[in-house]
Amino acid sequence: MMRGNAVRYVGWQLLDRTGPRLLTAWLIVAGLCAPMGLGRPDRAANPELLQTLFQNLHFQLACLAVIILFHGIVAEDRVKGYYRFYLAKPVSPLWFYGQSAGLAVAAMVLFSAGFVAIFSLLVVPLWDWHVLASGAVLGLLVGGMLFALSTITQRDWLWMVVAMVGTSVLRSRFPRAESPVGWVLHVVLPPNHLTNETTLSAAEWAWVAVWAVGFLAIGMAVLRWRPLGED
């Protein structure tokens, strides 16, 4: 019953939260790509440079998009009291917010698809769909972390940045191949080095999925044991 009631909110969640935030991210992409395309750069002139520009711009904007889509996914409702309206009918908060997180992950893949279309139409027609993998990884890994943090603090995006920067620093300071400490850190730290990859092996996808499920489980545990009415 609770699950069925949560599914009824899908359309509303898309219209009220996920859809507008995704549109905002696309508008940012269009706003940056439109000036770049005024000169209509020739793809044949320097294809490697254009490909690098395409991938780097996608990653930078996708990092912004994941914050736009996931920031405050639980904390905002808790602080502003929106949950009283959302959960007025018998629906499990776990199903409701888990569903909201799932929609945001899907939106990250759609964001990447939209980025490809906007860049190709406004700048140069690359139509490289491999970046969808990066969007999915960002949604699963970074979005999952934001979801978990949002059940605990309003500053979810700030602590996510701290965690990701700290992880990158540790990986750089202790390379896996150079010391046992590096190997241990490689295993126990989230695989944030995969977020800009456009091709992942099955093992790497599984690695990302394990972390995503772990973050989801943490968020669900907090939602279960910390009532939404508590500050």
N, C-alpha and C positions, 0 to 999 in steps of 0.2 A: 504493500500500500504506500509506504513512504517513498519507495523508489519510483512508483508510478506517478505520484504527485510531483516529484522532482522533475521528471521528464516533461511534465506539462509546462514547466517554466522555461524550457529551452528557447522557444521563440521569443519570450519576453527578455531572457538574458542576452540573446543576440541583439535585440533592438535597443535595450537599455544600457548595456555595458560593452560587450565585445564588439559589436558592429561599429558604434561611434568611435571607439578607441582605434580600431583597425583603420577606419576611414581617416582619422587624424594622422596616423602613421603614413598612410599613402599620400596624403596631402603634403606632408613634409618631404617625401621623396619627390613628388612632382615639383614642389617649390625649388628644390635643389637641382633637379635634372633639367628643368626648362631653360634656365640661363646657360647651362652647359651645352645645350643643343642648338643654341642660336647660330653657332658657326658650323653646325652639322659636320663634325669631324669625320674624316674618311677612314673607314675601318682598315683598308688596305695600307694606309700610310704607316701605321705602327700597331699591328694587331696585338702584340704582346703587352704594350703599354696600356692599350684600351682594356684588355682582359684584366690586367692588374688593377686598373682603376675601377672596373666593374665589380670585381670581387671585394676590394677594400671598401668601396662605398657601400656595398651591400652589407658587409659585416658591421661597419660602424652604425648604419641606420637600423640594422636588425637588433643591435644591442640596445638602441634607444627604443625600438618598437617593443621589445620584450618587457622593458620597464613600464611603458605606457599601458600595455595589456595586463600586466600582473600586479602592478603597484596598488596596494590597498585592497586587494581582492577580498580579504576578510577584515583587515583592520579598519578600513573606511566604514564598513557597515557596522562594525562594533562601536566605533567612536560616535558616529552620527545617528546610530539607532535605526538604520534602515532595516536591520534584520527583523525588527518587530513587524514590519509590513510584509517582508518576504516570507517569513515563517508564520504568518497569521493562520494559514491553513496547515493541517497536519502534514508536515514534510520534514524529513531528517536534515539537520544542518550538514551532516557529513555528505549526504547525497547531493544536496544543493550546491555546496561549495566545491565538492569534488567535480561535479558536473561543470561548474563555472571554470575551474582550472583546465578541464579537458577541452572546453570550447576555446580557451585562450591558447592552448597548444596548437589546436587546429588553425587558429587565426594566425599563428606565427608562420605556418606553412603557406597560408594564403597571402600573408604579407610578402613573403619571398617571391611567390608567383606574380603578385602585383608589381613588385620591384622590377622583375625581369621585363614585364610588359611595358611599364612606364619608361624605364631606361631605354629599351629597344625602340620605342615609339618617339621619344623626345630627344635622345642623344644619338645613338647608333644602334642598328638592329643586330644585337648579339644573340638574343634568345637562348641564353645558356641556362638550362633548368637545373644544372647541378647544384646551384646555390640553395635549392629547396632543402637539401640535406642539412646545411648549416642552420637554416631557419628552424628545422625540426629539432636539432640538437639544442639550440638556444632555448626553444620552448620547453623541452623536456628537462634540461639540466638547470639553466638559469631561472626559467619560469618556475620549476619545481622548488628551487631554493627560495624564490620570492614568495611562493605560496606558503611554505613552511614558516618563513620569517613573519609573514603578514598575520599569522595566527598569534604571534607573540608581541610584535611591536609595530607602531605606525611607521617607523623608519626602516621598513623592509628593504627598500632600494639601497639605502646607505650601507647597511650591514652586508647586503649582497656584494656591493662594490668592494668593501673591506675584505670580505672572504675571498673573492675572486682575485683581487690584487695580491693578497697574502699568499694564495695558492700559487700564483704565477711566480712570485718572488722566490718561494721555497723551491719550486721546480727548477728555476734558473740557478739558484745558489747551490743546489745539490742535484746535479744531473744523475739520472738513473744509472748510467753506465760507469760512473766514476766512484761510487761508494755504496756500501750497504745501506746507509741512511737514505741516499737518493733512491735506491730501489724500494725501500719501505715507503717513503713518501709518495713515490709513483703509484704504489698500490692503494694507499689509504686516502689520498687526496682526490677530490672530484676531478674528473677528466676535462677540465676547462680548456685544455690545449686542443680539444677536438671541436670546439665551437666554430672555428673558421675553416673546418675541413669540408670539402665538397664531395668526397668519396670516403666512405667508412667500410671497414670489414664487418663481418657478422659479429665477431668478438667485440669490436668497438661499439657497435650498436647495442649489444647486450650490456656492455659496461655502462653506457649512458642510461639504458633502461633501468638497471639496478639502482643507480643513484636517483633516478626520477621517482621510482617506486618508493625508495627510502624517504625522500623528501615528502612525498604524498602521505606516507604512513605517519611521519612526524606531525604533519599538519593535522591529520585526522585525529591523532591521539590528543593533541592540544584541544581541538574542537570538542572532543568527547569529554575531556576532564576539566576543561575551563569554560564554563557557561558564557555565552556571548554577552550577557548582561554585566559581566565583571570587567572592570577597567584594568 
